[in-house]
Amino acid sequence: MEPVKIGLLGLGTVGGGTVNVLTRNREEIARRAGRAIAVARACARDLHKPRICPLEGIALTTDPIAVVEDPEVAIVVELIGGTGLARDLTLTAIDGGKHVVTANKALIALHGNEIFEAARSRGVMVAFEAAVAGGIPIIKAIREGLAGNRIEWIAGIINGTGNFILTEMRDKGRDFEEVLDEAQRLGYAEADPSFDVEGIDAAHKLAILAAIAFGKPLAFDMVYTEGIRQVTREDVQHAEQLGYRIKHLGIARRKEQGVELRVHPTLIPERRLIANVNGVMNALLVMADAVGPTLYYGAGAGAEPTASSVVADLVDVVRTMTTDPTHRVPHLAFQPDAISNLPMLSIDDCETAYYLRMLAEDRPGVLAEVATILGNAGISIEAVVQPEPPRGASQAKLIMLSHRVFERQMNEALAQIEALESISGKVTRIRVEQLDGD
Amino acid sequence: MEPVKIGLLGLGTVGGGTVNVLTRNREEIARRAGRAIAVARACARDLHKPRICPLEGIALTTDPIAVVEDPEVAIVVELIGGTGLARDLTLTAIDGGKHVVTANKALIALHGNEIFEAARSRGVMVAFEAAVAGGIPIIKAIREGLAGNRIEWIAGIINGTGNFILTEMRDKGRDFEEVLDEAQRLGYAEADPSFDVEGIDAAHKLAILAAIAFGKPLAFDMVYTEGIRQVTREDVQHAEQLGYRIKHLGIARRKEQGVELRVHPTLIPERRLIANVNGVMNALLVMADAVGPTLYYGAGAGAEPTASSVVADLVDVVRTMTTDPTHRVPHLAFQPDAISNLPMLSIDDCETAYYLRMLAEDRPGVLAEVATILGNAGISIEAVVQPEPPRGASQAKLIMLSHRVFERQMNEALAQIEALESISGKVTRIRVEQLDGD
């Protein structure tokens, strides 16, 4: 049988990795898919730039439209990133009756509803395993592997750069800025690291996960996002003393009142498997009603891990391209007419425990003042740590762990605490999750 | 649209769990599958026995053939276990043009080649996600999620009973027999625990994993199997002192010379995630060329975790039952004409490091005798521990960790060591794996 011909938009890290995997594992892939998969055409902005992959047999162009409209190309692989040109090319490909495989989380998170509707009406597939957690087959696991379950929550380390930084801060006692500099030198972090460290990248992925887990439309703008810049080396150490690790988690939770979607630094008990996922690795913990907790771990980025998911999607598409479109796995796990708009909860309505760190006057009675405010707000304290202040210092650090409380209540209590004369500056707060079940 | 009607063989733990999940999540499942799934008929040996699930709307019978031959039934779910009647019923269902979903690892490991060939020629599907690692969607992950990779090795904790026993031995310093008794009281271990503690159950699962990972036929009889009975509380403690945990692993590895398939107690570094998978939980670490290491964790047994996989398979079958059979995911991941018989390595040809424990005369020079034999056999020593013997004892324990060596070499060296006058009895040996990459 003729190989299935694909067109590649982008020959950078993931594009090059995809060509390498398709080339090296050509035989193994054909043995699984039943047909060979060949890159017929590819586009890149600069055809003279050295590439990480062989280019023999691939017709090269600088014009992405030439790839999308090539009548030989059955599947377009979109790896240029961004949400402008990528969206246009994806919609053009769909319009031309071509299937699309993409690694573009922003594209799916922001324009997925529109793209999947276009794909549905044209009877083509848009596959996006590589958009979330790189090489971990988490989209497939949630969408198909857990199809019998009501999914309750997902908590994931879904940004490798952020996890690398937090891991280094813990292991080597280094400061955020210092590690970020190194991550940039090593190529883990972009020159503009804000997508990673501010949690935007994780929020894109979380929006996708929540849609396929809960059967609701994509809603990136509803994700509460907090970065890791304000986490200090001290916080990491104090968390450790209390038996916790700090991870930058994406959390999607379905509650009776609505859906929580939030990305923020989180203390998690060190005995949890996910607390021990270090460096640039990703992991997702999924709680579902029948199976209970399951965890998925692997490389969340990089040329070949991402290519692994791109190629898995290609094999899926090749297997089902001749199938009646109504019998394929729905893009967002649920049939399009069964997706329902669930209410979204604001961060004020989220309930978590808290780690608090504040600078207090070093005299008896201050703890009582703080504890009184918390007590009056209905907030119970699980632990208090007051490290011995440096000799001669007039202020001491006060670290507390609260029990679970609504964010709104905590906000009110913290405003009162910050107004105390005995407390200097703002109170640092980091949410705490037990992630029971792992 | 009419619900898809299924026939259930067996209403025990997994059968009852499956009815419960299909009932409770009826709406959620239909929203994903596009059609409702209903249990039309079920058989059980004793219709008067109390069940864990509701039975309304299910036509009950004691005759499994009545279920398999019921013209209303489109999918037969085989949950009676064993390899005699289960095989006959599965083949009868296939012959009648029905799809089959099974949780029966022994059936697939022993008769899978025959069953899949029958299914292929009849154009039906046989799905078996629940046969390996309960609720973890590992078959789907390997068969589809990693389809772009050449899979190098898999190491898994794939028997919950064994992992419970080893975890208790470590956490509570208890002996094997004592924990086994408790596991039987708690219902984790069968009255005849040999399938679990001797590794037969794990070997069934490993045979299935190896076939779908490497594209070779099922070959249960080629799995080297060693149980956990000979692991003592002391071994668990000494391993801990050396920075290791003892786990009962199933390991499938593809090497240039052939495939290793082995189930045995294994020391693994405590820093690995999989070393921290405790109690009855299962986990699989998969090393593949493009994605690198990925790990999958979850409940490996129990009513609803297993039902989770049964229902996921039902949804898959419902989605693809109208599809051209040649475009479905192949049963064993590779197209039937692309499965190739790889050579199998005997345990003698496996290469691992070893933990050795022996009882030696407590006098200078004994270590030198042992070390000389190992050195002459080309075996390097990584660590030696000689705990202070009890006061007045004339013999002392000698614990060693070797570097990697072929089993054959180690056998020869151990025979010589056991022949030394200064060594009493047999040398205990437990293989050591670094599982690099997790």
Interface residues (C-beta under 8 A of the other chain):
Chain A: G17 V21 L22 R24 N25 E28 I29 A30 R31 R32 A33 G34 E129 G134 G135 I136 P137 K140 A141 E144 G145 L146 A147 G148 N149 R150 G215 L273 N276 V277 A283 A288 D289 A290 V291 G292 P293 T294 L295 Y296 Y297 G298 A299 E304 P305 A307 S308 S309 V310 V311 A312 L314 V315 D316 R319 T320 T322 T323 D324 T326 H327 R328 V329 P330 A333 F334 Q335 A338 D438
Chain B: G17 V21 L22 R24 N25 E28 I29 A30 R31 R32 A33 G34 E129 G134 G135 I136 P137 K140 A141 E144 G145 L146 A147 G148 N149 R150 G215 L273 N276 V277 A283 A288 D289 A290 V291 G292 P293 T294 L295 Y296 Y297 G298 A299 E304 P305 A307 S308 S309 V310 V311 A312 L314 V315 D316 R319 T320 T322 T323 D324 T326 H327 R328 V329 P330 A333 F334 Q335 A338 D438
